[in-house]
Amino acid sequence: MTASLQKPALQPNAEPIIKAVDVHKNFGSFHALRGVNMTVQPGEVVVIIGPSGSGKSTFIRTINRLEEHDKGTIIVDGIELKEGQNLDAIRREVGMVFQSFNLFPHLTVLQNVALAPMRVRKTPKAHAEKQAMELLTRVGIEEQALKFPAQLSGGQQQRVAIARALAMEPKVMLFDEPTSALDPEMIKEVLDVMKGLARSGMTMLCVTHEMGFAREVADRLVFFDEGNIVEDTTPEEFYNNPKHERAKAFLSKVLGH
């Protein structure tokens, strides 16, 4: 992937591609999301940070209905998520990359990436495999196409997972701590792929603890605490001038000052 790619400018007056209004989520008596409001513009890279249990992952999982919100409104590319409705339409629009790679162990790398377009979009096999090879080249592992997931490093498996999500040509990519299960030396190769995606103009929501990545790539940095958004600002402003005491405490812990 080319590192010099210039990211397209955001269109400030564009209709938001994601709109969340007063989103609540309960797990039994635990109130995981407490009235979250957020809009995301097309092409925007939003990095979501915060302490464990603050609602970060729960929130992005509501965007593709892996978690069903209990109250509020979520609209993705003009489609409202409603109980029992629009699920397939939303999931075609939204790709997701998890902490664990969730690859099919019995399929080759190429087959893992080509499967969803063939099954869901009815793409002919030859075309799906050609597209899969292009995506494997994009994430820098085309030479691994005929191997099985168990033959790959964790970083390589995560790059396959990114290629697989991209194969459905989503308008939005969600990343739920995609490097947290990786050894330190493998983290950079996955972050480099994500940086390239961000520069290409992909709309991205990333839950991550990689603060350097957040600083370099994010258009906005959103800080969650106890199910609420307590700061929503530029990375520069967040690092240099955090407003909220919880954000200051979090920064001092993760940055060591």
C-alpha positions in Angstrom: 0.0 0.0 0.0 1.3 3.4 -0.8 2.0 5.5 2.2 2.1 8.8 0.2 -1.5 8.6 -0.9 -3.2 11.9 -0.1 -6.5 11.5 1.8 -9.5 13.1 0.0 -10.9 16.2 1.7 -14.0 15.7 3.9 -17.2 17.3 2.6 -18.3 19.3 5.6 -21.9 19.7 4.4 -22.4 16.1 3.4 -25.2 14.0 4.9 -23.7 12.0 7.8 -23.1 8.3 6.8 -23.6 7.3 10.5 -26.0 9.0 12.8 -26.6 7.8 16.4 -29.1 9.7 18.6 -29.6 9.0 22.3 -28.4 5.3 22.0 -28.9 3.2 25.1 -27.8 -0.4 25.7 -28.4 -2.5 28.8 -26.9 -5.9 29.8 -29.3 -6.9 32.6 -28.8 -4.2 35.3 -25.6 -2.9 33.7 -26.2 0.3 31.6 -23.5 0.0 29.0 -24.5 2.9 26.8 -26.2 5.9 28.4 -27.6 8.1 25.6 -24.7 8.2 23.0 -25.0 10.8 20.3 -22.6 10.7 17.3 -22.4 11.6 13.6 -19.8 10.5 11.2 -19.2 12.1 7.8 -18.3 10.0 4.7 -14.6 9.5 4.6 -14.1 10.4 8.2 -11.7 8.4 10.5 -13.0 8.4 14.1 -10.9 6.7 16.7 -12.7 5.7 19.9 -10.7 5.4 23.1 -11.4 5.0 26.8 -11.0 2.7 29.8 -12.1 -0.9 29.7 -15.9 -1.3 30.2 -16.6 2.3 29.0 -18.9 1.2 26.2 -16.5 1.6 23.2 -16.9 -1.9 21.7 -20.6 -2.1 22.6 -21.2 1.1 20.7 -19.5 0.1 17.4 -21.2 -3.3 17.6 -24.6 -1.6 17.6 -23.8 0.0 14.3 -23.9 -3.3 12.5 -26.5 -4.8 14.9 -24.1 -7.3 16.5 -25.6 -5.7 19.6 -29.2 -4.5 19.5 -29.6 -1.1 21.1 -32.5 -0.7 23.6 -33.4 2.9 22.9 -32.5 5.6 20.5 -31.9 5.8 16.7 -29.1 4.6 14.6 -29.0 5.4 10.8 -26.3 4.1 8.5 -26.2 5.5 5.0 -29.8 6.5 5.2 -31.0 3.1 6.5 -32.4 3.0 10.1 -31.6 0.0 12.2 -34.9 -1.4 13.5 -35.7 -4.6 15.3 -35.8 -7.4 12.8 -35.5 -5.1 9.8 -32.8 -3.9 7.4 -30.1 -6.2 8.9 -28.8 -7.6 5.6 -28.8 -4.2 4.0 -26.8 -2.7 6.9 -24.3 -5.5 7.0 -23.7 -5.2 3.2 -22.7 -1.6 3.9 -20.6 -2.2 7.0 -17.4 -4.3 7.2 -16.0 -5.3 10.6 -12.7 -6.5 11.9 -12.5 -8.1 15.3 -9.8 -8.7 17.9 -9.9 -12.4 17.0 -9.5 -13.0 13.3 -12.6 -15.3 12.9 -11.2 -16.8 9.7 -12.6 -20.2 8.4 -9.8 -22.6 9.3 -10.7 -25.1 6.6 -10.6 -22.6 3.8 -7.5 -21.1 2.1 -6.8 -17.4 2.5 -8.1 -16.8 -1.0 -11.3 -18.8 -0.3 -11.8 -16.8 3.0 -11.7 -13.5 1.1 -13.8 -14.7 -1.9 -16.5 -16.5 0.0 -18.9 -13.6 1.0 -19.1 -11.9 -2.4 -19.9 -15.4 -3.9 -22.5 -16.2 -1.3 -24.1 -12.9 -0.6 -23.6 -10.9 -3.8 -23.7 -14.0 -6.1 -20.4 -12.9 -7.7 -19.1 -15.5 -10.1 -16.2 -17.5 -8.6 -13.6 -16.3 -11.1 -14.4 -12.7 -10.6 -14.6 -13.1 -6.8 -11.2 -14.8 -6.7 -9.6 -12.1 -9.0 -11.0 -9.4 -6.6 -9.7 -11.4 -3.6 -6.2 -11.5 -5.1 -6.3 -7.7 -5.6 -7.3 -7.2 -2.0 -4.6 -9.6 -0.7 -2.1 -7.5 -2.8 -3.5 -4.4 -1.3 -2.9 -5.7 2.3 0.5 -7.0 1.3 0.0 -10.8 1.6 -0.8 -12.0 -1.9 1.9 -14.6 -1.7 -0.1 -16.3 1.2 -3.2 -16.8 -1.0 -3.1 -20.6 -1.1 -2.2 -21.2 2.6 -4.6 -21.9 5.4 -5.0 -19.5 8.3 -3.1 -21.7 10.8 0.0 -21.4 8.6 0.0 -17.6 9.0 1.2 -15.3 11.7 -1.4 -13.3 13.7 -0.6 -10.2 11.9 -1.0 -11.9 8.5 -4.3 -13.4 9.7 -5.6 -10.0 10.7 -4.7 -8.6 7.3 -6.7 -11.4 5.7 -9.6 -10.5 7.9 -9.3 -6.8 6.7 -9.2 -8.0 3.0 -12.2 -10.2 3.7 -14.2 -7.3 5.1 -13.2 -5.1 2.1 -14.4 -7.8 -0.3 -18.0 -6.8 0.3 -17.1 -3.2 -0.8 -18.5 -1.7 2.4 -19.0 2.0 2.8 -18.0 1.9 6.5 -15.3 -0.2 8.2 -15.5 -0.9 11.9 -12.4 -2.0 13.8 -12.8 -3.5 17.3 -9.3 -3.4 18.9 -7.8 -5.1 15.9 -4.3 -5.3 17.3 -5.0 -6.2 20.9 -4.5 -10.0 20.2 -1.2 -9.5 18.3 2.4 -9.7 19.4 4.1 -6.3 19.4 6.1 -6.9 16.3 3.0 -7.7 14.3 1.0 -4.6 15.3 2.8 -2.3 12.9 1.9 -4.3 9.8 -1.8 -4.2 10.6 -1.7 -0.5 11.5 0.0 0.2 8.2 -2.8 -1.4 6.3 -5.3 0.6 8.3 -3.4 3.8 7.7 -3.5 3.1 4.0 -7.3 2.5 4.2 -7.8 5.8 6.0 -5.8 7.7 3.3 -7.9 6.1 0.6 -11.0 7.9 2.0 -12.6 4.9 3.7 -15.1 5.8 6.5 -13.6 4.1 9.6 -14.6 3.8 13.3 -11.7 2.3 15.2 -11.7 1.2 18.8 -8.1 1.0 19.7 -5.4 1.6 22.4 -2.9 2.5 19.8 -2.5 6.1 20.7 0.2 6.9 18.1 -2.1 5.6 15.4 -4.9 7.7 16.7 -2.8 10.8 16.7 -1.5 10.2 13.1 -4.7 9.0 11.4 -7.8 10.2 13.2 -9.9 13.1 12.0 -11.7 12.9 15.4 -10.9 11.3 18.7 -13.9 10.3 20.8 -13.3 9.4 24.5 -15.9 7.2 26.2 -16.3 6.8 29.9 -19.1 4.9 31.7 -21.3 4.6 28.6 -21.0 8.3 27.7 -19.0 10.3 25.2 -17.2 12.8 27.4 -14.8 14.3 24.8 -15.2 14.5 21.0 -12.5 16.6 19.4 -9.3 16.5 17.2 -6.4 14.3 18.3 -4.2 17.4 18.7 -6.7 19.1 21.0 -7.3 15.9 23.0 -3.6 15.2 23.6 -2.6 18.8 24.3 -5.7 20.2 26.1 -8.1 17.4 27.5 -11.1 19.0 29.1 -12.5 16.2 31.3 -10.8 14.9 34.4 -11.4 11.3 33.4 -9.7 12.0 30.0 -6.7 13.6 31.8 -6.4 10.6 34.1 -6.6 8.2 31.1 -4.0 10.1 29.2 -1.6 10.2 32.1 -2.0 6.5 32.5 -1.5 5.5 28.8 1.2 8.1 28.0 3.0 7.8 31.3 2.8 11.5 32.3 
